[in-house]
Amino acid sequence: MLGIITWQYRRQLKRIRQNSAEQKAMRQAMMALLRDRFFEGYRRYMRQGFYPIPDRQVMQDIYDQYHALGGNGVITHLMEE
């Protein structure tokens, strides 16, 4: 009986670790996409010389979600410009 419980515990633990690794990879991929989208918008607006108000909200949303996922201060610096 104890052997079955131990086997089941190890099996669940392996599944939890696998899910955790997948979630970490998905979070990192999402952060990379958000960062890329932010930089693309930043470059475009700097070339244009203006920043339309509706696009500001989009960039703010990207910024907020990037930081909610644990993003660093590089985008914060650009957002302040």
N, C-alpha and C positions, 0 to 999 in steps of 0.2 A: 504494500500500500504506500509506504513512504517513497519507494522508488518511482511510483507513478506520479506522486505529488511533486517530487523533485524534477522529474522529466517535464511535467507540465509547467512548472515554475521557470525552468531554463528555456523552454520553448517560448513562453510569454516574454521573458526578459530579452531574448534574441529579437523578437518581433518589435518590442519597444525601442530597442537600440537602432534597429533598421529604420523604423519610422522617424526617429529623431534625426538620423543622418540625412534622410530624404527631406525632412522639413528644413534642416539647416541649408541644404543645397538649394532648395526652392527659395528660401529667404535671400540667399546670396545672389541667385539669378534674378530675382525681382529687384533687388537693390541695384544690380548692374544695369538692368533695363531702365529703371527710374533715373539713375545717374546719367545714363546716355541720353535719355529724353530731355533731361534738364540742361545738359551741356549743349545739346543741339538747339534748344530754344534760346539759351543764353547767347550763343554765337549768332543766331539769326537776328535777335533783337539788337545786339551790339552793331551788326552790319547795317541794319535799317536805321538805327539812331533813334528809334522810338519803341514803346512798349505798350501795345493796346490794352485797355483795361480788362476785357474779357480774358485775354491771354495771361494777364497777371494772376487771375484766380486759378487758372490751370497750373501755372508754375508754382503757386502757393500750395496747391493740393499735392503736387509732385513732391515738393519740399517737405511738407508735413508727413506724408507717407514714408518717404525715405528715412526721415529721422525716427518715425515710429518703429521702423524695422531695425534701428540701431546704426543708422548712417553717421558718418563723421562730420567734421566741421568744414570740409572743403566747399561743399555746396552752401553752407551758411555764409561763408565769405563772399561767394558770388551773389547770393541772394541779397546781401547788404549793399552791393554795388548798385 
